[in-house]
Amino acid sequence: MSFDVKQAVTIAGSYLNDLFPTNGKTQLEEVEHDLHDDLWKVTFSYEDPNADPLGVRRYSGQPFQRVYKVVTVDSRGLVTSVKMR
């Protein structure tokens, strides 16, 4: 099965949000198609929920620390890995 970048991002994003619920604050960072292995590597970021346990950043206007995850999707549309970046 072959699919385009939009489908790869949709599959990867859905999988990531199932594992790490982010309340819709996931941001797409980059997408890479590895033609040799026919894999899609999709990088997302989201605010680290543990970086501000007291809520100080929220009220001071300081930016939140972001977590980066790379989701790999194979040619069948199956997620094969989720890694920190």
N, C-alpha and C positions, 0 to 999 in steps of 0.2 A: 504494500500500500504506500502510495506516495502522497504527500500533502504539503501545503505551503506554509509560509512563516506564520500567518495568522492562526492556522490550526495548531501549529506547534506551541505557540504562545498560549492559546486557550487551554490546551491539554495540560501544559506545565503549570499555568496559573491556578487552574482548578485543583490540581494535585497539591500544590504548595499550600493553598488556603485550607485544604482539608487537614493537612498536618500542622500548620502554624496559623491559626485564625488571627487575622490582623485588622478586623473590622473595616475592610475595604481600603486600607492604607498601603496596599502593596503597589510598588512602582516598578515598571519594566525598565531595566537598565540596558541590556544588550541581548542580541540573538546571534548565534553562530551556527551555520550548517556545515558539519563535517562531511564532505562529499565522499571521502575515502571509506569511512565506516557507516555512512548514511545515518548520522545522529544529529539531533538538534540540541544545542546547549543554550538554554534560556536563563539569563541572570535577572533576578528580581531583588529589590531591597524593600525593607519595611522598618518602621521605628521599633527600636528595642524596648519592649515593655518593662524590662528589668533595669533599664538605665536610669530611671527617675522614680524610685519607689515612693517618694514623698510628694511628688507633683510639683517640685520647685521650678523645673524647666518650663512647664506648661504656663506658669504665671509670670515668669521672668522674660519670656520671649527668646530664650536660648534655643538653638536647634537641637533636635533629638539625635541621639546616636543611631545610626542605621545598621541593620544586619543585612548581609548580602548572601544570597543562596543561588547556586547554579543547579538547575533541574535539567537532566538529560532525558530526551525522548527518542526512542528508537524508530525505525522505519515502519513498525506496526502500530505506532501511536501509544506505546507503553512506556511509562516512566521507568528508567533503569537505575537512576541515582539522583540523590539530592545532597549537595555538598555545600559547605561554607566556602566563601571566597574571601 
